[in-house]
Amino acid sequence: MKKLTIMLALALGTISSAQAATTYNISKEWTFTHSGSGYLAEIPAFDAVTNTLWVAGVKGVDVLDATTGSFLQHIDTSAYGSINSVSISNGMAAFAIENTTRTNAGIVQLYSTSSRSLASGTNTFTVGALPDMVTFTPDGTKILVANEGTPSVYGAQIGNTTPRNFGASPNDPVGSVTVIDVVGRTVAATATLSGVATSGSHIRTNNGMDFEPEYIAVSADGSKAYVTLQEANAIGILDLNTNSFTQVVGLGVKDFSAPGNSIDPRDRNPVGQFGSYDVKGLYMPDGIATYSAGGQTYLVMANEGDYREDDLDKDRASTLGVTGDLSRLQVSLTDSTASDLYVAGARSFSIRDANGALVYDSGDILDKEAALRGIYDDGRSDDKGVEPEGVDLFTLGGRTIAAVGLERTLKGAIALFDITDPTKVSFIDMIVSDGDLAPEGLVAFEIGGKSYLAFANEGSNTTSLFSISAVPEPGSAAMLGLGLVAIVAMRRRQQ
């Protein structure tokens, strides 16, 4: 019996290996081109109740049939301001709308996905200034709103030293996260970040603005939310039991001189001339998602990078007297000296643990894969490369897949990675979509047991849908059969 147990384990090990050897079929199902004055495709959300996609785009929301891509309705929100985000749970859509004067309080509106009209009962809530992103908790009982609170006038420079330092802004709304109780239809809390304990490194607090929440992801159990503070190079950890921030974690920097972290800092050279340079990248993530592995929560971040809108904390490295390959590199003047250069963004996506510690970074994979496919925009080399912006996760064939949208490529591009084990991440493929440009937001979902990925493209004003399926490789299926044969044979010998 002991021998059978050992051989059975070996056979099951063969089966496990066979399951891991998988290829993926990726196929474009449809593309929809949006129209209408002022509409710009940005953030998609899927409604499982009606099998529809809701695409937010500045002036309103276009509702599409998720299966066919056909247009169903346009919901005009321009009377209230500019819509920045949409999220859907249990047949209810939440719209985040900034005020026409963006430093004033914004609103969140609730819509029924069935009637495609404002939900019955209380359906409008006052939130913070410039609500930039909205999401539901996994159980649908709370809505969280990232109020970025971008100032109308940034803080002025203090002195003439480098790195530069900036004072407080004369009109900088407080960055915050609004928590809405869905059941009670009330604003339960507004969580702010002033005075919250900090950890980690390279938190940018001298750039003339306060912490500005960008994007939110919630743990599977709904107990914590993780909020990207992009311009500050940090995340905020929000306790959803107390609706208060407990920690601001600085995300450190990436060393572009380290193996596997090469960049091309030149925008006037042949594409694909990557090399190692003594430059550091501030991660500054935009999109964030969470998942569980081995009983632990992990954070997946798209490290886009961003500066002040008035550009006073960035310039070419030549401004600091740098010559050669790095002279045209766009650097942070708020962090850099001529001998110690820092740039916005890491040209990658990262996985961190629930405390913000780095577990994995994709290094130079995204830039190099884009170059291999002929879609690397060399004109962006001196800025932030392919600029990973959005991220969503889905499960396929028992594996956890990360989809990372690249904003600055010559065609629409989404990179796919297997992140099932955060310590053993593997690149799967890069979707290159003709007719699409600059994916802003993306969402993965299932219909009838099939997996789909939709992304809205700001540059081309389109939304596209791809189907993705896992296919065991022929050799893997054969090995699986051998494993089963071995089990049967062992059983017969034991009889």
N, C-alpha and C positions, 0 to 999 in steps of 0.2 A: 504493500500500500504506500510505503514511503517513496519507493521508486516512481510509482504512478504520480504521486503528488509533485515530485520534482520535475518529471517530464511534462506534466500538465502545465506547470508554471512556465517552463521553457516554451511550450507551444503557445500559451497565452501571451508570452513576451513577443513571440513572432507576430501574433495577431496585432498587438499594440503597435509594433513597428510598421506593420502593413497599413494600419489606419493613419499613421503619421505621414506616409508617403502619398501625398495628395496633390493633384493639379486642380486648377480652377478654370471653369468656363465663364468668361465675362462677355456680355453682349449688350449693346445699346438697344433699348426697347423703343424709346421715342425722345424727341426734343421738341419743346414748345417755345416759341418766340413771343415774348410779352410785348405789348404795345400800350399806348396811352401816354398822355402828357405827364412827364415827371415820374413815371413808374420806373423802378430800377430793381431787377431781381436780386434779392439778397439772402433771405433766410427761409428755408422750407421746413414744414412740419407735416407729419403724416397723421391722419385720423383713421383708426382701425374700424370705427363704427360705420363710416360711410365710404371707406376706401378712397379717400380724397387726399390730395396734397394742397396745402395752403402756403402760398409763397408771398412773404412780406417784401414790399419794395417801395419805401419812402412815402408814396401817395396812397397806398392801400394794399390790399391782399387779393391776389388772383387765386381762385379755387379751381383745381384741375382734377380730372378723373385720373387716379393713380395708375390704372391699368392701361388706359389708351392715350393719356396725355391730352385729352380733349378739354377745351375750356368750358367751365360751368358758370362762373360768376366772378365779377370784380366787386370787391367791397371797398368803397371809397372812404378813407379815413382822413382825408386832407383837411376837413373842417376842424379837426382836433389838433393837428400838428403833423409831424413826420413819424411814421411807424418804423421802428428799428428791429423788432423781433416778434415772433409768434411761437407759441408752444401749445400743445394739445394733450389733453388727458381725459379719458372717459367721456368723449363726446363734447368736451368744452374746450374752446380755443381762447387763449389769453393773448391780447395784443399789448405790446409796450410802445407807447406813443409819447414822443418828446414834445414839449410846448413849442409854439412858434417862436417864442423867446426862450432859447434853450437853457438859460440859467434859471428859469422859473420851474415850478413843480410840473412834472409830467403826469400821465395817467396810465392805468391799465384798464382795458375793457374786456369783458367776457362775452363770447359769442357761442351760440349753439351750433354745432357742426351739422346738425340735421336740418335746421331751418335756415342756417347761414345768416342769422340776424342776431341782434343783441339778446343775450340770455335773459330769461325772466328773473324778476327779483332785482336785488342790488347787482349792478353789472359794471359800475365804473368806480375806480378807486384812485385817489390822489396819492402819488408816490414822489420820490425824489426827483431832482433835476436830471434831465437827459437819461431816462431809463433806456439802457442800451441793450439789455438782454433779459429775457424772461424764461423761467422754467418751472415745471411742477416737480414736487417731490415724488418719489416712485409710487407712493400710495395715493397720490392725487389730492391729498388733504391740504397741502400748502402750495402757494405760488411764491416764488422768490424772484425779486427784480433787482438787477444790478444797475444802480443809479450812478452813472459815471461822473456827473457833476463837473463837466469840463468848464474851466473859467472863460469868461468873455475877454478878460485881459489877464495875461500871465504875469507872474511876479517879475519885477525888474532885476537886472543884473546888479550884483553888489561888487564894486571894485572892478579891476581889470586883470585879475589873476587867472591862471589856468591850472587846474580845472576851474571852470566858471562856477559861481554860486549865485543863486537867485533868492530874493526875498519872497514874502507871502504875496499872493495875488489880491488886488483890491476888490475883486468880485469873483470869488471861487466857491460855488455851491459845495456843500459837504458831500463827499462821496459816501454812498451808503448802500445797504441792501434792505429793501422793503419785504416784509413777510406778510402775506395775505392768507387769512384763514378762509379756505374755500367753503367749508360747511357753514360757518357763521357769517360769511360774506362781510368780513371786517378786516381792516389793517391791524394785524396783531402786534407788529413791532417794526421799528426802523433801526437797524443795527449800523452803528458808525465805527470808525477805526481810530479815532483820536485816543491816545493814551494806552492803546493795546500793546501788550508785551511783544517784543521782537526777538527773533533769533535768526540764524543763518548769516549770510554776508551779502554785501553789495546792494543793500536797499537804497534806492535813490530818493533821498528826502531833501536834496538841495536844488531841485529843478523848478522851484517856483510854483508848485501846485501840491494839493494834498493827495492822499490815496484815492485812486479812481477805479472802482470796480468795473471790470470789463466783461467777464464771463463767469458762469457758475456751473458747477457739477456737484451732485449730491451722492453721498454714499448709499449703497444698496439698502441699508436698514433705515435710511432717512434721519439718522442722528446728527450728521455733520454735512456742511456744505463747504466746498473749496472754491475760493473766489480769486480769479487772476487779477492782479493789480499791475497791469502791463507796464506802464511808464515807470513804475517804481521798482521793477524787476523783483516782484514778490508775489506771494499768495496770502490771502487771509483765510483763516480757519474759523468757520462760523458754527457754534454749537446750536443746533435746532431744538434742543430741549429748553434752553434759556433764551434763544434768539439773540445771542450776543457773540461778538468776536472774542476768541480766546488767544489768538496768536497771529502775528504777521511774520512770515518766514521769507527771508532773503534767499534768492535762488542761486547766488554765486555767479561764476563766469565760466565760459568755455574757452579752452586754450587751442587756438587755431594753429599752433606749432606742433601739437601732439599728433602722433600717428593716427591716421583715419579721420582727421579733422581738417583736411586741406580745403582751401578756398581759392577762388580767382578774384583778386581785388581790383582787376583792371577792366574797364568797360570799353576799351578801344583796341582789343586784341582778338585773335582767333578764339573761337569758343572752345572751352574745355582745357585751358591751360591752368590746371589747379596746382597749388603748391602749399608748402608749410610756411606760415608767416608768424612773426612774433606779434600777434594781435589777440585780444580777448573779446569774446562776445557775451553781452548781457542777454540772458535767455529771454526775458520779456515776453512770456507766452500770451497768446490771444485765446483761442479755443482750448477747452479742457473737458475731459471726460473721466469717469471713474469705472473701475471694475474690481472684482474680487479674484484672488488667486491664492491657493493655499490657506484660505481663511483670513487673508489680509486684504486691506483696501489699497489700491494703487491708483495713481493719478497719471493721466496721459495728456501731454500738453503740446500744442503747436507753437513753436518758438519764433513767432513772426518778428517781434521787435517794433518799437514805436518811440517817437520823440514828441516834444511839444509841437503844437500846430504852427506856432510862429517861427519855428526853425532856429531859435536862438541858442539851443543847446546842441546843434549839430553843424558840421561843415566838413570840407575836404581836409584830409590830413596835411595837405600842403600849407594850410593856414597856420599849422604849428611848426612849419619849417621842414616837414618830412618830404623826402625826394624819392625817386625811383618807383618801383612797382606799387608802393603804398600811397603815393602822393595824392591820387584821386579818390582814395577810399573815404567813404563818408563815416566820420567818427563822432563820438559823443564828446563835445567840448566841456560837458558837465562832469566828465569822468577822466578825460585823457590828458596826458602830457606828450611831448614829442617822443619820449623814450618809453612810454607806457600807453599804448593805444587801446581804446575800447570802442566797440561798435554795438549798434542795436540789433538784437536777434542772434540766434545761433544757427540759422540755416538748417534746422533739424526739427525732429519731434523727440520728446523725452518721456521717460516713465520715472515717476518718483513714488516713494512710499508715502503713507498717510501723514508723516511728519515733514515731508518736503525733501527728504534726502534722495539724491540722484541714484537711480538703479540702472537706467539704460539711457543712452543717447544715440541717435541714428547717425551721428558723425557727418560725413560728407556724402552719404548715400543719395539724398534727395537731389542735390545739385548734379551729381555725376550721372545718375539715372536719367535726369532730364536732358543732359548733354548727349547721352548715348542715343536717345530717341529723337534728337534733332529739334527739341523744343526749349532748350535753355536760352533764356533771353540775356545775351551778353551785355546788353545795355544796362542791366540791373546788377552786374557783378560788383560794382563799386558801392552798391547800396546794401541790400540784404539778400541777394541771391534769389531763390525761388519763392521766398516768403511763405512758409507754411502758416496757414491762418485758421482753418476749421478742422475739427476732428470729430468722428463718431465711431462707435464700436458696435460690433454685432457678432453673433455666434454662428459658425458654419461648420458642419461636419464635426461638431464637438470641439472646435477650436475658436479662440477669441481673436477676432480680426480688427485691426485698427485701420480706418480710412482717413487719410490726411490730405486735405485740400491745399493745392499750391496756387497762390494768387498771381505770381509773376512768372508765367511761362508763355510760350508763343501759341500754345493751344491749351484748352482746359485739361488739367491733369490732377489725378487723385492717386496717391501712393497707398498700396495695401501692404500691411505687415501682419505676420502671425505673432501675437503678443501673449499667447496662452501662458507661457512661463516668462515672466518679466525679465528673468536673467538669461534667457535663451531666445531672444527675438530674431526673427528671420524675415527678410524682404520677400514678398510674394510677387508683386507685379506693379506696374504703373499704368493706370487707365489714361489713355490719351484720347480726347474727344474732339473730333473735328466740329467746327461751328460754335464751339464754346470757348469762352475766355474769362479768366479771373474768377474762379469759383469762390464765393463768399461764405456760404453755409451749406452743410450737407446733412442728410438724415438717412439712416438705414432702417429697414422695416421688412416685415413678411406679409405676403398675401398667399393664402392657400398653400402654406408650407414652403413657398419659394422666397428666397432672399433678394432684396432689391436695395439699390443705393441711388438716391436722388441728390442732385446738387444744383444750386442756383448760381448763375454766373453774372456777376456785376458788369463785367466788360462787354459781354455780348448780349446782355438782357435776355438770357435764355435759361430754361430749366431742362435738365436731361435726366433720364432714368436708365440705369443699367441693372440687368439681372446678373447674379453671381451664384454659381453652384460649385460644389466640391465634387471632384471625380477621382476615385481611387485609381492610381496608376495600374496598368495591366500587370506589371510585375508584383505589385502589392497584393492584387487580388489572388494571384497564383500562390504567393506565400501564405496568404490567409487560408487558401484551400489546403496547402500542405500542412499547416498547423492543425486544421480540423481532422485531416487524415491521420496525423500522428496521434491525436487524442483517441480516435476510433481504434487504431491499431493497438495502442497501449491497453485499452479496455479489453480487447479480444484476448491479448496475451495473458491478462490477469484472470480470465475466466477458466 
